[in-house]
């Protein structure tokens, strides 16, 4: 599992990515849900904070390249 600082970094990365895609408030909430769902599915966990520490950098890369 990720450490608290790593969880914060992933949350920040998700926010940055969503803001890169759109700054339309109504669209952002759907993008947040979609990105977190994709992240959970990609790493086969039930919550992003359950991602294995060894997968932390891969998770960041996934977030930054997600479309």
C-alpha atoms as an extended CHARMM CRD file, in Angstrom:
* protein
*
        67  EXT
         1         1  UNK       CA              0.0000000000        0.0000000000        0.0000000000  PROA      1               0.0000000000
         2         2  UNK       CA              1.0220000000        3.5580000000       -0.6060000000  PROA      2               0.0000000000
         3         3  UNK       CA              2.2870000000        5.8770000000        2.0800000000  PROA      3               0.0000000000
         4         4  UNK       CA              0.2410000000        8.9590000000        2.9210000000  PROA      4               0.0000000000
         5         5  UNK       CA              2.5640000000       11.2700000000        0.9640000000  PROA      5               0.0000000000
         6         6  UNK       CA              2.2910000000        9.0780000000       -2.1020000000  PROA      6               0.0000000000
         7         7  UNK       CA             -1.5200000000        9.1080000000       -1.8690000000  PROA      7               0.0000000000
         8         8  UNK       CA             -1.4330000000       12.9000000000       -1.7060000000  PROA      8               0.0000000000
         9         9  UNK       CA              0.8210000000       12.9900000000       -4.7630000000  PROA      9               0.0000000000
        10        10  UNK       CA             -1.5560000000       10.7780000000       -6.7390000000  PROA      10              0.0000000000
        11        11  UNK       CA             -4.5460000000       12.9430000000       -5.7610000000  PROA      11              0.0000000000
        12        12  UNK       CA             -2.6550000000       16.0360000000       -6.8530000000  PROA      12              0.0000000000
        13        13  UNK       CA             -1.6820000000       14.3770000000      -10.1480000000  PROA      13              0.0000000000
        14        14  UNK       CA             -5.3140000000       13.4410000000      -10.8130000000  PROA      14              0.0000000000
        15        15  UNK       CA             -6.3800000000       17.0400000000      -10.2180000000  PROA      15              0.0000000000
        16        16  UNK       CA             -3.6480000000       18.3640000000      -12.4940000000  PROA      16              0.0000000000
        17        17  UNK       CA             -4.5850000000       15.9300000000      -15.2550000000  PROA      17              0.0000000000
        18        18  UNK       CA             -8.2870000000       16.7520000000      -15.0680000000  PROA      18              0.0000000000
        19        19  UNK       CA             -7.4610000000       20.4720000000      -15.2130000000  PROA      19              0.0000000000
        20        20  UNK       CA             -5.2390000000       19.8630000000      -18.2510000000  PROA      20              0.0000000000
        21        21  UNK       CA             -8.1170000000       18.1850000000      -20.0410000000  PROA      21              0.0000000000
        22        22  UNK       CA            -10.7960000000       20.7620000000      -19.2010000000  PROA      22              0.0000000000
        23        23  UNK       CA            -11.5330000000       23.6400000000      -16.8930000000  PROA      23              0.0000000000
        24        24  UNK       CA            -15.2960000000       23.3190000000      -17.3720000000  PROA      24              0.0000000000
        25        25  UNK       CA            -16.5340000000       22.6050000000      -13.8570000000  PROA      25              0.0000000000
        26        26  UNK       CA            -19.4720000000       20.4500000000      -14.9470000000  PROA      26              0.0000000000
        27        27  UNK       CA            -17.2060000000       18.1610000000      -16.9730000000  PROA      27              0.0000000000
        28        28  UNK       CA            -14.5220000000       17.8540000000      -14.2940000000  PROA      28              0.0000000000
        29        29  UNK       CA            -16.5020000000       15.7170000000      -11.8610000000  PROA      29              0.0000000000
        30        30  UNK       CA            -17.1550000000       13.1020000000      -14.5450000000  PROA      30              0.0000000000
        31        31  UNK       CA            -13.4680000000       13.1250000000      -15.4920000000  PROA      31              0.0000000000
        32        32  UNK       CA            -12.4120000000       12.6690000000      -11.8660000000  PROA      32              0.0000000000
        33        33  UNK       CA            -14.6740000000        9.6260000000      -11.5740000000  PROA      33              0.0000000000
        34        34  UNK       CA            -13.4970000000        8.2120000000      -14.8840000000  PROA      34              0.0000000000
        35        35  UNK       CA             -9.8080000000        8.6810000000      -14.0900000000  PROA      35              0.0000000000
        36        36  UNK       CA            -10.0500000000        7.1740000000      -10.6070000000  PROA      36              0.0000000000
        37        37  UNK       CA            -12.0560000000        4.2540000000      -12.0290000000  PROA      37              0.0000000000
        38        38  UNK       CA             -9.4560000000        3.6810000000      -14.7410000000  PROA      38              0.0000000000
        39        39  UNK       CA             -6.6520000000        3.8500000000      -12.1650000000  PROA      39              0.0000000000
        40        40  UNK       CA             -8.3950000000        1.3400000000       -9.8980000000  PROA      40              0.0000000000
        41        41  UNK       CA             -9.0610000000       -0.9930000000      -12.8140000000  PROA      41              0.0000000000
        42        42  UNK       CA             -5.5220000000       -0.6930000000      -14.1910000000  PROA      42              0.0000000000
        43        43  UNK       CA             -3.9170000000       -1.6490000000      -10.8750000000  PROA      43              0.0000000000
        44        44  UNK       CA             -6.6270000000       -4.1340000000       -9.8810000000  PROA      44              0.0000000000
        45        45  UNK       CA             -7.4390000000       -2.5700000000       -6.5000000000  PROA      45              0.0000000000
        46        46  UNK       CA            -10.6310000000       -1.3320000000       -4.8620000000  PROA      46              0.0000000000
        47        47  UNK       CA             -9.1990000000        2.0810000000       -3.9500000000  PROA      47              0.0000000000
        48        48  UNK       CA             -6.2710000000        4.0610000000       -5.3460000000  PROA      48              0.0000000000
        49        49  UNK       CA             -4.5750000000        4.0990000000       -1.9390000000  PROA      49              0.0000000000
        50        50  UNK       CA             -4.2510000000        0.3030000000       -2.1460000000  PROA      50              0.0000000000
        51        51  UNK       CA             -1.8790000000        0.5450000000       -5.1040000000  PROA      51              0.0000000000
        52        52  UNK       CA              1.3730000000       -1.2050000000       -4.2890000000  PROA      52              0.0000000000
        53        53  UNK       CA              4.3350000000        1.0660000000       -3.5160000000  PROA      53              0.0000000000
        54        54  UNK       CA              6.3760000000       -0.5360000000       -6.2860000000  PROA      54              0.0000000000
        55        55  UNK       CA              3.6780000000        0.6320000000       -8.7340000000  PROA      55              0.0000000000
        56        56  UNK       CA              3.6690000000        4.2550000000       -7.5680000000  PROA      56              0.0000000000
        57        57  UNK       CA              5.6840000000        5.6540000000      -10.5010000000  PROA      57              0.0000000000
        58        58  UNK       CA              3.6700000000        3.5800000000      -12.9570000000  PROA      58              0.0000000000
        59        59  UNK       CA              0.4880000000        4.9880000000      -11.4430000000  PROA      59              0.0000000000
        60        60  UNK       CA              1.7810000000        8.5500000000      -11.8710000000  PROA      60              0.0000000000
        61        61  UNK       CA              2.6960000000        7.8250000000      -15.4730000000  PROA      61              0.0000000000
        62        62  UNK       CA             -0.7360000000        6.3180000000      -16.0560000000  PROA      62              0.0000000000
        63        63  UNK       CA             -2.4010000000        9.4510000000      -14.6860000000  PROA      63              0.0000000000
        64        64  UNK       CA             -0.2970000000       11.8570000000      -16.7330000000  PROA      64              0.0000000000
        65        65  UNK       CA             -0.9590000000        9.9700000000      -19.9800000000  PROA      65              0.0000000000
        66        66  UNK       CA             -4.6310000000        9.1290000000      -19.3630000000  PROA      66              0.0000000000
        67        67  UNK       CA             -7.0710000000       10.3980000000      -22.0120000000  PROA      67              0.0000000000
